[in-house]
């Protein structure tokens, strides 16, 4: 069985990402711990480590996931590039997530995101 395509696996990973975002909105990113994520996502540590190597691996995958969502927003349902619609989606995304985006761009996490 392909674990990464398993619905339960994907749902758990989504909960871990959501826990990361929630934690990042209340504390500095370098201070987020695996325990914080597990508590927020209501999972066991072994479940966390079944998805990520460590907290830094999670942080990197969160950023990669952000970029994928960003670029996918520029394609319509037919798979055609739509700049105008894509920009509209991006502005809506930024409006909904301005607090966490501000945290990432403020440098509080100690990383430069390009």
Secondary structure, DSSP 8 states (H G I E B T S, - for coil): --GGG-HHHHHHHHHHHHHHHHHHTTS-GGG--HHHHHHHHT--HHHHHHH-SSHHHHHHHHHHHHHHHHHHTTB-TTS-B-HHHHHHHHHHHHHHTHHHHHHHHHTTTS----
